[in-house]
């Protein structure tokens, strides 16, 4: 009986990075999320947010990007399995997309909680 040989660890990381870059290159929504990450990072540097606030932003960046990659994977697998419109395929795709949207909405709310006080102070409102 032939024993399954695992790829070296560096190859596994290579495949993972390839998946990230594929998601960024080919998925419109991932590009939007990356732009949002750049803008939030710029705002964080400009306002000098705290270490805890940076950790929250980084955690949210990772959550959104990871969910978007999983959503892309779910869509690809569903498309691979069937080209027909099936109710279960729709549920799989819609719920995966919904997970990304839900996390993105929560991230925007958290972003407002973090950045609104800085913006209000900048404009002399607070």
C-alpha positions in Angstrom: 0.0 0.0 0.0 1.4 3.4 -1.0 1.7 5.9 1.8 0.6 9.5 1.1 3.5 11.9 1.2 2.8 15.4 2.3 4.2 18.4 0.5 7.0 20.2 2.2 5.9 23.0 4.5 7.3 25.7 2.2 5.1 24.4 -0.7 2.0 24.5 1.5 2.7 28.1 2.3 3.3 28.8 -1.4 -0.1 27.4 -2.3 -1.7 29.5 0.4 0.0 32.7 -0.8 -1.0 31.8 -4.3 -4.6 31.5 -3.2 -4.4 34.9 -1.5 -2.9 36.6 -4.6 -5.5 34.8 -6.8 -8.3 36.2 -4.7 -6.8 39.7 -4.8 -6.2 39.6 -8.6 -9.5 38.0 -9.7 -12.1 39.1 -7.1 -13.6 42.6 -7.4 -14.8 42.5 -3.8 -11.4 41.5 -2.5 -9.9 44.5 -4.3 -12.5 46.7 -2.5 -11.6 45.2 0.8 -7.9 45.8 0.2 -8.6 49.4 -0.7 -10.6 49.8 2.5 -7.6 48.3 4.4 -5.2 50.8 2.9 -7.6 53.7 3.7 -8.1 52.6 7.3 -4.4 52.1 7.7 -3.7 55.6 6.4 -6.4 57.0 8.7 -4.9 55.1 11.7 -1.5 56.5 11.0 -2.9 60.0 10.5 -4.8 60.0 13.8 -2.3 58.0 15.8 -4.8 55.4 17.0 -3.9 53.3 20.0 -2.3 49.8 20.0 -5.6 48.3 21.0 -7.4 50.1 18.2 -4.7 48.9 15.8 -5.2 45.3 17.0 -9.0 45.6 16.4 -8.4 47.0 12.9 -5.9 44.2 12.1 -8.2 41.6 13.4 -11.1 42.9 11.3 -8.8 43.1 8.2 -7.9 39.5 8.7 -11.5 38.4 9.3 -12.9 40.2 6.2 -10.1 39.0 3.9 -10.4 35.4 5.2 -14.1 35.3 4.8 -13.8 36.8 1.3 -11.3 34.0 0.4 -13.6 31.3 1.8 -16.6 32.8 -0.1 -14.5 32.7 -3.3 -13.6 29.0 -2.6 -17.3 28.1 -1.9 -18.4 29.8 -5.2 -15.7 28.0 -7.1 -16.6 24.6 -5.7 -20.3 25.1 -6.3 -19.5 26.1 -9.9 -17.3 23.1 -10.3 -19.9 20.7 -9.1 -22.9 22.1 -11.1 -23.7 24.6 -13.8 -27.4 24.1 -13.2 -29.4 26.5 -10.9 -30.0 24.4 -7.8 -31.6 25.6 -4.6 -28.7 24.1 -2.5 -26.1 25.7 -4.7 -27.8 29.1 -4.2 -28.0 28.6 -0.5 -24.2 27.8 -0.3 -23.3 30.8 -2.4 -25.7 33.3 -0.8 -24.8 32.3 2.8 -21.1 32.5 2.1 -21.6 35.9 0.6 -23.8 36.9 3.5 -21.1 36.0 6.0 -18.7 38.4 4.3 -21.4 41.1 4.1 -22.3 40.7 7.8 -18.7 40.9 8.9 -18.1 43.9 6.7 -21.1 45.8 8.1 -19.9 45.0 11.7 -16.4 46.3 10.7 -17.9 49.5 9.4 -19.8 50.0 12.6 -16.6 49.3 14.7 -14.6 51.6 12.4 -17.1 54.4 13.1 -16.7 53.8 16.8 -12.9 54.0 16.5 -12.6 56.9 14.0 -15.6 59.2 14.6 -14.2 60.7 17.8 -10.9 61.5 15.9 -12.9 63.1 13.1 -15.1 65.1 15.4 -12.0 66.4 17.2 -10.3 67.2 13.9 -13.3 69.3 12.8 -13.6 71.0 16.3 -17.0 69.4 17.0 -15.8 67.6 20.1 
